[in-house]
Amino acid sequence: MAVTAFLMSGALTTVAVVAYTKIPQLTTRFMDQVQTEIQSKISEAIAGALPPAVQDAMPELPVETGPAIPSITLPGG
C-alpha cells in the first residue's frame, strides 16, 4: 500500500509540474488563436461596412468646370 501511495504521489507531482510548465505555452497559443479570430472578424466587419460609408461620404463629381483660377503675380516680376 505504501508503494501505491508513493507512485500516486509521484504521478500527481509529475502531472502538476508538467501542467505548471506547459500552462504559459498553452495560454500564449490560445491567446494567439483568439487574437487571430478577433482580427479576422474586425476585418470582415470593416470590409462590410466601409464601402457603403465611403460611397455616402464621397461628393458627386462635377459635370462641368468653372473658369480657371487666375495666377498670382509676384511683386517685381
PyMOL Python script that loads the backbone (N, CA, C, O; Angstrom):
from pymol import cmd

cmd.read_pdbstr("""\
ATOM      1  N   MET A   1       0.826  -1.176   0.000  1.00  0.00           N
ATOM      2  CA  MET A   1       0.000   0.000   0.000  1.00  0.00           C
ATOM      3  C   MET A   1       0.884   1.260   0.000  1.00  0.00           C
ATOM      4  O   MET A   1       0.532   2.261  -0.624  1.00  0.00           O
ATOM      5  N   ALA A   2       1.993   1.214   0.675  1.00  0.00           N
ATOM      6  CA  ALA A   2       2.896   2.352   0.720  1.00  0.00           C
ATOM      7  C   ALA A   2       3.489   2.614  -0.660  1.00  0.00           C
ATOM      8  O   ALA A   2       3.671   3.765  -1.056  1.00  0.00           O
ATOM      9  N   VAL A   3       3.786   1.548  -1.383  1.00  0.00           N
ATOM     10  CA  VAL A   3       4.337   1.701  -2.732  1.00  0.00           C
ATOM     11  C   VAL A   3       3.306   2.359  -3.649  1.00  0.00           C
ATOM     12  O   VAL A   3       3.653   3.227  -4.450  1.00  0.00           O
ATOM     13  N   THR A   4       2.045   1.950  -3.536  1.00  0.00           N
ATOM     14  CA  THR A   4       0.977   2.529  -4.347  1.00  0.00           C
ATOM     15  C   THR A   4       0.804   4.010  -4.017  1.00  0.00           C
ATOM     16  O   THR A   4       0.643   4.834  -4.917  1.00  0.00           O
ATOM     17  N   ALA A   5       0.836   4.342  -2.751  1.00  0.00           N
ATOM     18  CA  ALA A   5       0.707   5.744  -2.345  1.00  0.00           C
ATOM     19  C   ALA A   5       1.898   6.557  -2.855  1.00  0.00           C
ATOM     20  O   ALA A   5       1.728   7.697  -3.289  1.00  0.00           O
ATOM     21  N   PHE A   6       3.093   5.982  -2.807  1.00  0.00           N
ATOM     22  CA  PHE A   6       4.270   6.673  -3.310  1.00  0.00           C
ATOM     23  C   PHE A   6       4.164   6.905  -4.810  1.00  0.00           C
ATOM     24  O   PHE A   6       4.481   7.994  -5.290  1.00  0.00           O
ATOM     25  N   LEU A   7       3.722   5.895  -5.559  1.00  0.00           N
ATOM     26  CA  LEU A   7       3.566   6.025  -7.003  1.00  0.00           C
ATOM     27  C   LEU A   7       2.488   7.059  -7.352  1.00  0.00           C
ATOM     28  O   LEU A   7       2.663   7.851  -8.278  1.00  0.00           O
ATOM     29  N   MET A   8       1.407   7.049  -6.632  1.00  0.00           N
ATOM     30  CA  MET A   8       0.335   8.021  -6.884  1.00  0.00           C
ATOM     31  C   MET A   8       0.807   9.432  -6.576  1.00  0.00           C
ATOM     32  O   MET A   8       0.500  10.369  -7.312  1.00  0.00           O
ATOM     33  N   SER A   9       1.551   9.583  -5.492  1.00  0.00           N
ATOM     34  CA  SER A   9       2.077  10.902  -5.133  1.00  0.00           C
ATOM     35  C   SER A   9       3.075  11.373  -6.180  1.00  0.00           C
ATOM     36  O   SER A   9       3.065  12.540  -6.570  1.00  0.00           O
ATOM     37  N   GLY A  10       3.922  10.482  -6.629  1.00  0.00           N
ATOM     38  CA  GLY A  10       4.895  10.834  -7.669  1.00  0.00           C
ATOM     39  C   GLY A  10       4.206  11.206  -8.977  1.00  0.00           C
ATOM     40  O   GLY A  10       4.607  12.161  -9.643  1.00  0.00           O
ATOM     41  N   ALA A  11       3.169  10.453  -9.347  1.00  0.00           N
ATOM     42  CA  ALA A  11       2.435  10.751 -10.578  1.00  0.00           C
ATOM     43  C   ALA A  11       1.730  12.096 -10.470  1.00  0.00           C
ATOM     44  O   ALA A  11       1.734  12.874 -11.424  1.00  0.00           O
ATOM     45  N   LEU A  12       1.130  12.377  -9.332  1.00  0.00           N
ATOM     46  CA  LEU A  12       0.446  13.641  -9.138  1.00  0.00           C
ATOM     47  C   LEU A  12       1.435  14.803  -9.181  1.00  0.00           C
ATOM     48  O   LEU A  12       1.136  15.848  -9.759  1.00  0.00           O
ATOM     49  N   THR A  13       2.593  14.632  -8.583  1.00  0.00           N
ATOM     50  CA  THR A  13       3.620  15.673  -8.617  1.00  0.00           C
ATOM     51  C   THR A  13       4.117  15.892 -10.043  1.00  0.00           C
ATOM     52  O   THR A  13       4.307  17.029 -10.475  1.00  0.00           O
ATOM     53  N   THR A  14       4.324  14.800 -10.767  1.00  0.00           N
ATOM     54  CA  THR A  14       4.779  14.916 -12.157  1.00  0.00           C
ATOM     55  C   THR A  14       3.750  15.640 -13.010  1.00  0.00           C
ATOM     56  O   THR A  14       4.111  16.517 -13.796  1.00  0.00           O
ATOM     57  N   VAL A  15       2.485  15.292 -12.872  1.00  0.00           N
ATOM     58  CA  VAL A  15       1.421  15.952 -13.636  1.00  0.00           C
ATOM     59  C   VAL A  15       1.355  17.435 -13.275  1.00  0.00           C
ATOM     60  O   VAL A  15       1.185  18.280 -14.154  1.00  0.00           O
ATOM     61  N   ALA A  16       1.487  17.750 -12.006  1.00  0.00           N
ATOM     62  CA  ALA A  16       1.428  19.152 -11.582  1.00  0.00           C
ATOM     63  C   ALA A  16       2.596  19.947 -12.163  1.00  0.00           C
ATOM     64  O   ALA A  16       2.403  21.075 -12.617  1.00  0.00           O
ATOM     65  N   VAL A  17       3.806  19.378 -12.159  1.00  0.00           N
ATOM     66  CA  VAL A  17       4.980  20.077 -12.690  1.00  0.00           C
ATOM     67  C   VAL A  17       4.840  20.268 -14.205  1.00  0.00           C
ATOM     68  O   VAL A  17       5.127  21.348 -14.722  1.00  0.00           O
ATOM     69  N   VAL A  18       4.407  19.237 -14.906  1.00  0.00           N
ATOM     70  CA  VAL A  18       4.238  19.340 -16.358  1.00  0.00           C
ATOM     71  C   VAL A  18       3.165  20.373 -16.692  1.00  0.00           C
ATOM     72  O   VAL A  18       3.353  21.193 -17.590  1.00  0.00           O
ATOM     73  N   ALA A  19       2.052  20.339 -15.980  1.00  0.00           N
ATOM     74  CA  ALA A  19       0.985  21.305 -16.229  1.00  0.00           C
ATOM     75  C   ALA A  19       1.457  22.718 -15.929  1.00  0.00           C
ATOM     76  O   ALA A  19       1.142  23.649 -16.670  1.00  0.00           O
ATOM     77  N   TYR A  20       2.205  22.884 -14.856  1.00  0.00           N
ATOM     78  CA  TYR A  20       2.693  24.213 -14.481  1.00  0.00           C
ATOM     79  C   TYR A  20       3.654  24.770 -15.526  1.00  0.00           C
ATOM     80  O   TYR A  20       3.651  25.973 -15.790  1.00  0.00           O
ATOM     81  N   THR A  21       4.467  23.915 -16.118  1.00  0.00           N
ATOM     82  CA  THR A  21       5.414  24.391 -17.124  1.00  0.00           C
ATOM     83  C   THR A  21       4.753  24.582 -18.489  1.00  0.00           C
ATOM     84  O   THR A  21       5.241  25.380 -19.290  1.00  0.00           O
ATOM     85  N   LYS A  22       3.667  23.882 -18.776  1.00  0.00           N
ATOM     86  CA  LYS A  22       3.004  23.988 -20.074  1.00  0.00           C
ATOM     87  C   LYS A  22       1.918  25.068 -20.108  1.00  0.00           C
ATOM     88  O   LYS A  22       1.530  25.496 -21.195  1.00  0.00           O
ATOM     89  N   ILE A  23       1.425  25.514 -18.974  1.00  0.00           N
ATOM     90  CA  ILE A  23       0.332  26.490 -18.954  1.00  0.00           C
ATOM     91  C   ILE A  23       0.702  27.784 -19.677  1.00  0.00           C
ATOM     92  O   ILE A  23      -0.124  28.268 -20.451  1.00  0.00           O
ATOM     93  N   PRO A  24       1.879  28.380 -19.483  1.00  0.00           N
ATOM     94  CA  PRO A  24       2.185  29.607 -20.242  1.00  0.00           C
ATOM     95  C   PRO A  24       2.172  29.391 -21.756  1.00  0.00           C
ATOM     96  O   PRO A  24       1.689  30.241 -22.503  1.00  0.00           O
ATOM     97  N   GLN A  25       2.702  28.257 -22.202  1.00  0.00           N
ATOM     98  CA  GLN A  25       2.703  27.966 -23.631  1.00  0.00           C
ATOM     99  C   GLN A  25       1.274  27.781 -24.145  1.00  0.00           C
ATOM    100  O   GLN A  25       0.932  28.298 -25.209  1.00  0.00           O
ATOM    101  N   LEU A  26       0.450  27.063 -23.417  1.00  0.00           N
ATOM    102  CA  LEU A  26      -0.932  26.854 -23.827  1.00  0.00           C
ATOM    103  C   LEU A  26      -1.713  28.162 -23.816  1.00  0.00           C
ATOM    104  O   LEU A  26      -2.534  28.406 -24.700  1.00  0.00           O
ATOM    105  N   THR A  27      -1.461  28.993 -22.827  1.00  0.00           N
ATOM    106  CA  THR A  27      -2.140  30.287 -22.743  1.00  0.00           C
ATOM    107  C   THR A  27      -1.745  31.174 -23.911  1.00  0.00           C
ATOM    108  O   THR A  27      -2.597  31.833 -24.505  1.00  0.00           O
ATOM    109  N   THR A  28      -0.458  31.197 -24.246  1.00  0.00           N
ATOM    110  CA  THR A  28       0.011  32.000 -25.374  1.00  0.00           C
ATOM    111  C   THR A  28      -0.610  31.509 -26.675  1.00  0.00           C
ATOM    112  O   THR A  28      -1.052  32.315 -27.493  1.00  0.00           O
ATOM    113  N   ARG A  29      -0.646  30.212 -26.872  1.00  0.00           N
ATOM    114  CA  ARG A  29      -1.237  29.656 -28.089  1.00  0.00           C
ATOM    115  C   ARG A  29      -2.730  29.995 -28.164  1.00  0.00           C
ATOM    116  O   ARG A  29      -3.226  30.372 -29.226  1.00  0.00           O
ATOM    117  N   PHE A  30      -3.438  29.865 -27.059  1.00  0.00           N
ATOM    118  CA  PHE A  30      -4.866  30.186 -27.028  1.00  0.00           C
ATOM    119  C   PHE A  30      -5.096  31.666 -27.320  1.00  0.00           C
ATOM    120  O   PHE A  30      -5.993  32.014 -28.088  1.00  0.00           O
ATOM    121  N   MET A  31      -4.290  32.538 -26.714  1.00  0.00           N
ATOM    122  CA  MET A  31      -4.440  33.974 -26.942  1.00  0.00           C
ATOM    123  C   MET A  31      -4.142  34.340 -28.395  1.00  0.00           C
ATOM    124  O   MET A  31      -4.802  35.212 -28.960  1.00  0.00           O
ATOM    125  N   ASP A  32      -3.161  33.686 -29.001  1.00  0.00           N
ATOM    126  CA  ASP A  32      -2.859  33.929 -30.413  1.00  0.00           C
ATOM    127  C   ASP A  32      -4.041  33.537 -31.297  1.00  0.00           C
ATOM    128  O   ASP A  32      -4.381  34.252 -32.240  1.00  0.00           O
ATOM    129  N   GLN A  33      -4.665  32.399 -30.990  1.00  0.00           N
ATOM    130  CA  GLN A  33      -5.822  31.959 -31.759  1.00  0.00           C
ATOM    131  C   GLN A  33      -6.989  32.927 -31.595  1.00  0.00           C
ATOM    132  O   GLN A  33      -7.665  33.261 -32.568  1.00  0.00           O
ATOM    133  N   VAL A  34      -7.223  33.373 -30.375  1.00  0.00           N
ATOM    134  CA  VAL A  34      -8.310  34.316 -30.130  1.00  0.00           C
ATOM    135  C   VAL A  34      -8.037  35.639 -30.827  1.00  0.00           C
ATOM    136  O   VAL A  34      -8.941  36.227 -31.421  1.00  0.00           O
ATOM    137  N   GLN A  35      -6.802  36.110 -30.759  1.00  0.00           N
ATOM    138  CA  GLN A  35      -6.440  37.373 -31.394  1.00  0.00           C
ATOM    139  C   GLN A  35      -6.609  37.284 -32.910  1.00  0.00           C
ATOM    140  O   GLN A  35      -7.114  38.218 -33.531  1.00  0.00           O
ATOM    141  N   THR A  36      -6.192  36.171 -33.507  1.00  0.00           N
ATOM    142  CA  THR A  36      -6.350  35.988 -34.942  1.00  0.00           C
ATOM    143  C   THR A  36      -7.821  35.973 -35.331  1.00  0.00           C
ATOM    144  O   THR A  36      -8.206  36.569 -36.337  1.00  0.00           O
ATOM    145  N   GLU A  37      -8.638  35.298 -34.542  1.00  0.00           N
ATOM    146  CA  GLU A  37     -10.073  35.241 -34.840  1.00  0.00           C
ATOM    147  C   GLU A  37     -10.721  36.616 -34.702  1.00  0.00           C
ATOM    148  O   GLU A  37     -11.550  36.998 -35.528  1.00  0.00           O
ATOM    149  N   ILE A  38     -10.351  37.354 -33.668  1.00  0.00           N
ATOM    150  CA  ILE A  38     -10.914  38.694 -33.468  1.00  0.00           C
ATOM    151  C   ILE A  38     -10.489  39.620 -34.600  1.00  0.00           C
ATOM    152  O   ILE A  38     -11.298  40.405 -35.095  1.00  0.00           O
ATOM    153  N   GLN A  39      -9.233  39.536 -35.014  1.00  0.00           N
ATOM    154  CA  GLN A  39      -8.757  40.377 -36.120  1.00  0.00           C
ATOM    155  C   GLN A  39      -9.496  40.064 -37.411  1.00  0.00           C
ATOM    156  O   GLN A  39      -9.834  40.974 -38.167  1.00  0.00           O
ATOM    157  N   SER A  40      -9.751  38.782 -37.671  1.00  0.00           N
ATOM    158  CA  SER A  40     -10.478  38.437 -38.890  1.00  0.00           C
ATOM    159  C   SER A  40     -11.919  38.925 -38.828  1.00  0.00           C
ATOM    160  O   SER A  40     -12.458  39.384 -39.835  1.00  0.00           O
ATOM    161  N   LYS A  41     -12.547  38.832 -37.665  1.00  0.00           N
ATOM    162  CA  LYS A  41     -13.922  39.330 -37.514  1.00  0.00           C
ATOM    163  C   LYS A  41     -13.978  40.846 -37.693  1.00  0.00           C
ATOM    164  O   LYS A  41     -14.893  41.359 -38.337  1.00  0.00           O
ATOM    165  N   ILE A  42     -13.013  41.561 -37.131  1.00  0.00           N
ATOM    166  CA  ILE A  42     -12.981  43.020 -37.272  1.00  0.00           C
ATOM    167  C   ILE A  42     -12.738  43.399 -38.723  1.00  0.00           C
ATOM    168  O   ILE A  42     -13.369  44.325 -39.234  1.00  0.00           O
ATOM    169  N   SER A  43     -11.826  42.690 -39.399  1.00  0.00           N
ATOM    170  CA  SER A  43     -11.555  42.973 -40.807  1.00  0.00           C
ATOM    171  C   SER A  43     -12.793  42.749 -41.659  1.00  0.00           C
ATOM    172  O   SER A  43     -13.087  43.543 -42.552  1.00  0.00           O
ATOM    173  N   GLU A  44     -13.524  41.667 -41.385  1.00  0.00           N
ATOM    174  CA  GLU A  44     -14.750  41.397 -42.126  1.00  0.00           C
ATOM    175  C   GLU A  44     -15.793  42.475 -41.864  1.00  0.00           C
ATOM    176  O   GLU A  44     -16.487  42.906 -42.785  1.00  0.00           O
ATOM    177  N   ALA A  45     -15.905  42.908 -40.626  1.00  0.00           N
ATOM    178  CA  ALA A  45     -16.890  43.930 -40.284  1.00  0.00           C
ATOM    179  C   ALA A  45     -16.545  45.259 -40.952  1.00  0.00           C
ATOM    180  O   ALA A  45     -17.430  45.955 -41.452  1.00  0.00           O
ATOM    181  N   ILE A  46     -15.269  45.608 -40.961  1.00  0.00           N
ATOM    182  CA  ILE A  46     -14.855  46.859 -41.586  1.00  0.00           C
ATOM    183  C   ILE A  46     -15.049  46.777 -43.096  1.00  0.00           C
ATOM    184  O   ILE A  46     -15.526  47.725 -43.719  1.00  0.00           O
ATOM    185  N   ALA A  47     -14.678  45.642 -43.679  1.00  0.00           N
ATOM    186  CA  ALA A  47     -14.830  45.484 -45.126  1.00  0.00           C
ATOM    187  C   ALA A  47     -16.303  45.526 -45.520  1.00  0.00           C
ATOM    188  O   ALA A  47     -16.638  46.032 -46.591  1.00  0.00           O
ATOM    189  N   GLY A  48     -17.181  45.005 -44.680  1.00  0.00           N
ATOM    190  CA  GLY A  48     -18.606  45.024 -44.982  1.00  0.00           C
ATOM    191  C   GLY A  48     -19.222  46.393 -44.801  1.00  0.00           C
ATOM    192  O   GLY A  48     -20.167  46.737 -45.511  1.00  0.00           O
ATOM    193  N   ALA A  49     -18.714  47.182 -43.873  1.00  0.00           N
ATOM    194  CA  ALA A  49     -19.311  48.477 -43.576  1.00  0.00           C
ATOM    195  C   ALA A  49     -18.647  49.621 -44.323  1.00  0.00           C
ATOM    196  O   ALA A  49     -19.263  50.670 -44.509  1.00  0.00           O
ATOM    197  N   LEU A  50     -17.416  49.444 -44.751  1.00  0.00           N
ATOM    198  CA  LEU A  50     -16.669  50.547 -45.339  1.00  0.00           C
ATOM    199  C   LEU A  50     -17.190  50.990 -46.702  1.00  0.00           C
ATOM    200  O   LEU A  50     -17.379  52.192 -46.891  1.00  0.00           O
ATOM    201  N   PRO A  51     -17.431  50.113 -47.652  1.00  0.00           N
ATOM    202  CA  PRO A  51     -17.863  50.603 -48.963  1.00  0.00           C
ATOM    203  C   PRO A  51     -19.130  51.464 -48.938  1.00  0.00           C
ATOM    204  O   PRO A  51     -19.129  52.514 -49.581  1.00  0.00           O
ATOM    205  N   PRO A  52     -20.204  51.093 -48.243  1.00  0.00           N
ATOM    206  CA  PRO A  52     -21.358  51.993 -48.211  1.00  0.00           C
ATOM    207  C   PRO A  52     -21.033  53.319 -47.520  1.00  0.00           C
ATOM    208  O   PRO A  52     -21.537  54.365 -47.930  1.00  0.00           O
ATOM    209  N   ALA A  53     -20.213  53.291 -46.497  1.00  0.00           N
ATOM    210  CA  ALA A  53     -19.856  54.526 -45.802  1.00  0.00           C
ATOM    211  C   ALA A  53     -19.040  55.432 -46.713  1.00  0.00           C
ATOM    212  O   ALA A  53     -19.234  56.648 -46.721  1.00  0.00           O
ATOM    213  N   VAL A  54     -18.134  54.844 -47.476  1.00  0.00           N
ATOM    214  CA  VAL A  54     -17.317  55.638 -48.387  1.00  0.00           C
ATOM    215  C   VAL A  54     -18.186  56.192 -49.510  1.00  0.00           C
ATOM    216  O   VAL A  54     -18.030  57.347 -49.905  1.00  0.00           O
ATOM    217  N   GLN A  55     -19.077  55.391 -50.013  1.00  0.00           N
ATOM    218  CA  GLN A  55     -19.960  55.852 -51.085  1.00  0.00           C
ATOM    219  C   GLN A  55     -20.834  57.005 -50.618  1.00  0.00           C
ATOM    220  O   GLN A  55     -21.062  57.950 -51.373  1.00  0.00           O
ATOM    221  N   ASP A  56     -21.323  56.945 -49.399  1.00  0.00           N
ATOM    222  CA  ASP A  56     -22.164  58.019 -48.869  1.00  0.00           C
ATOM    223  C   ASP A  56     -21.350  59.283 -48.606  1.00  0.00           C
ATOM    224  O   ASP A  56     -21.877  60.388 -48.732  1.00  0.00           O
ATOM    225  N   ALA A  57     -20.079  59.139 -48.243  1.00  0.00           N
ATOM    226  CA  ALA A  57     -19.261  60.293 -47.890  1.00  0.00           C
ATOM    227  C   ALA A  57     -18.667  60.992 -49.113  1.00  0.00           C
ATOM    228  O   ALA A  57     -18.280  62.157 -49.026  1.00  0.00           O
ATOM    229  N   MET A  58     -18.592  60.308 -50.231  1.00  0.00           N
ATOM    230  CA  MET A  58     -17.981  60.894 -51.427  1.00  0.00           C
ATOM    231  C   MET A  58     -18.936  61.896 -52.060  1.00  0.00           C
ATOM    232  O   MET A  58     -20.112  61.587 -52.249  1.00  0.00           O
ATOM    233  N   PRO A  59     -18.454  63.089 -52.389  1.00  0.00           N
ATOM    234  CA  PRO A  59     -19.324  64.055 -53.073  1.00  0.00           C
ATOM    235  C   PRO A  59     -19.499  63.665 -54.539  1.00  0.00           C
ATOM    236  O   PRO A  59     -18.723  62.886 -55.092  1.00  0.00           O
ATOM    237  N   GLU A  60     -20.520  64.218 -55.138  1.00  0.00           N
ATOM    238  CA  GLU A  60     -20.765  63.961 -56.555  1.00  0.00           C
ATOM    239  C   GLU A  60     -19.663  64.624 -57.377  1.00  0.00           C
ATOM    240  O   GLU A  60     -19.182  65.701 -57.026  1.00  0.00           O
ATOM    241  N   LEU A  61     -19.274  63.989 -58.449  1.00  0.00           N
ATOM    242  CA  LEU A  61     -18.281  64.574 -59.335  1.00  0.00           C
ATOM    243  C   LEU A  61     -18.947  65.674 -60.163  1.00  0.00           C
ATOM    244  O   LEU A  61     -20.088  65.514 -60.598  1.00  0.00           O
ATOM    245  N   PRO A  62     -18.250  66.783 -60.384  1.00  0.00           N
ATOM    246  CA  PRO A  62     -18.847  67.855 -61.175  1.00  0.00           C
ATOM    247  C   PRO A  62     -18.971  67.427 -62.639  1.00  0.00           C
ATOM    248  O   PRO A  62     -18.155  66.664 -63.156  1.00  0.00           O
ATOM    249  N   VAL A  63     -20.012  67.939 -63.284  1.00  0.00           N
ATOM    250  CA  VAL A  63     -20.213  67.618 -64.702  1.00  0.00           C
ATOM    251  C   VAL A  63     -19.644  68.710 -65.590  1.00  0.00           C
ATOM    252  O   VAL A  63     -19.416  68.476 -66.777  1.00  0.00           O
ATOM    253  N   GLU A  64     -19.409  69.896 -65.047  1.00  0.00           N
ATOM    254  CA  GLU A  64     -18.782  70.973 -65.805  1.00  0.00           C
ATOM    255  C   GLU A  64     -17.823  71.725 -64.895  1.00  0.00           C
ATOM    256  O   GLU A  64     -17.938  71.666 -63.671  1.00  0.00           O
ATOM    257  N   THR A  65     -16.899  72.415 -65.489  1.00  0.00           N
ATOM    258  CA  THR A  65     -15.915  73.146 -64.705  1.00  0.00           C
ATOM    259  C   THR A  65     -16.131  74.637 -64.853  1.00  0.00           C
ATOM    260  O   THR A  65     -16.779  75.098 -65.793  1.00  0.00           O
ATOM    261  N   GLY A  66     -15.585  75.375 -63.919  1.00  0.00           N
ATOM    262  CA  GLY A  66     -15.703  76.826 -63.961  1.00  0.00           C
ATOM    263  C   GLY A  66     -14.473  77.450 -64.609  1.00  0.00           C
ATOM    264  O   GLY A  66     -13.649  76.743 -65.189  1.00  0.00           O
ATOM    265  N   PRO A  67     -14.348  78.767 -64.514  1.00  0.00           N
ATOM    266  CA  PRO A  67     -13.195  79.428 -65.112  1.00  0.00           C
ATOM    267  C   PRO A  67     -11.904  79.075 -64.365  1.00  0.00           C
ATOM    268  O   PRO A  67     -11.920  78.645 -63.212  1.00  0.00           O
ATOM    269  N   ALA A  68     -10.811  79.272 -65.058  1.00  0.00           N
ATOM    270  CA  ALA A  68      -9.509  78.962 -64.462  1.00  0.00           C
ATOM    271  C   ALA A  68      -9.220  79.921 -63.314  1.00  0.00           C
ATOM    272  O   ALA A  68      -9.715  81.048 -63.303  1.00  0.00           O
ATOM    273  N   ILE A  69      -8.447  79.490 -62.382  1.00  0.00           N
ATOM    274  CA  ILE A  69      -8.049  80.325 -61.254  1.00  0.00           C
ATOM    275  C   ILE A  69      -6.952  81.247 -61.751  1.00  0.00           C
ATOM    276  O   ILE A  69      -5.973  80.779 -62.332  1.00  0.00           O
ATOM    277  N   PRO A  70      -7.095  82.571 -61.532  1.00  0.00           N
ATOM    278  CA  PRO A  70      -6.043  83.486 -62.013  1.00  0.00           C
ATOM    279  C   PRO A  70      -4.736  83.217 -61.286  1.00  0.00           C
ATOM    280  O   PRO A  70      -4.721  82.894 -60.098  1.00  0.00           O
ATOM    281  N   SER A  71      -3.653  83.356 -62.012  1.00  0.00           N
ATOM    282  CA  SER A  71      -2.355  83.135 -61.405  1.00  0.00           C
ATOM    283  C   SER A  71      -1.973  84.359 -60.561  1.00  0.00           C
ATOM    284  O   SER A  71      -2.447  85.472 -60.789  1.00  0.00           O
ATOM    285  N   ILE A  72      -1.120  84.115 -59.603  1.00  0.00           N
ATOM    286  CA  ILE A  72      -0.686  85.180 -58.696  1.00  0.00           C
ATOM    287  C   ILE A  72       0.501  85.908 -59.344  1.00  0.00           C
ATOM    288  O   ILE A  72       1.464  85.289 -59.795  1.00  0.00           O
ATOM    289  N   THR A  73       0.398  87.210 -59.373  1.00  0.00           N
ATOM    290  CA  THR A  73       1.539  87.977 -59.873  1.00  0.00           C
ATOM    291  C   THR A  73       2.397  88.393 -58.691  1.00  0.00           C
ATOM    292  O   THR A  73       1.921  89.007 -57.737  1.00  0.00           O
ATOM    293  N   LEU A  74       3.635  88.053 -58.774  1.00  0.00           N
ATOM    294  CA  LEU A  74       4.570  88.371 -57.704  1.00  0.00           C
ATOM    295  C   LEU A  74       5.118  89.771 -57.896  1.00  0.00           C
ATOM    296  O   LEU A  74       5.323  90.192 -59.035  1.00  0.00           O
ATOM    297  N   PRO A  75       5.363  90.503 -56.823  1.00  0.00           N
ATOM    298  CA  PRO A  75       5.936  91.850 -56.962  1.00  0.00           C
ATOM    299  C   PRO A  75       7.322  91.771 -57.599  1.00  0.00           C
ATOM    300  O   PRO A  75       8.125  90.899 -57.268  1.00  0.00           O
ATOM    301  N   GLY A  76       7.575  92.666 -58.485  1.00  0.00           N
ATOM    302  CA  GLY A  76       8.869  92.730 -59.152  1.00  0.00           C
ATOM    303  C   GLY A  76       9.002  91.749 -60.282  1.00  0.00           C
ATOM    304  O   GLY A  76      10.082  91.631 -60.862  1.00  0.00           O
ATOM    305  N   GLY A  77       7.943  91.035 -60.620  1.00  0.00           N
ATOM    306  CA  GLY A  77       8.141  90.045 -61.655  1.00  0.00           C
ATOM    307  C   GLY A  77       7.127  90.115 -62.666  1.00  0.00           C
ATOM    308  O   GLY A  77       7.152  89.337 -63.620  1.00  0.00           O
TER     309      GLY A  77
END
""", "prot")
cmd.dss("prot")
cmd.show_as("cartoon", "prot")
cmd.util.cbc("prot")
cmd.orient("prot")
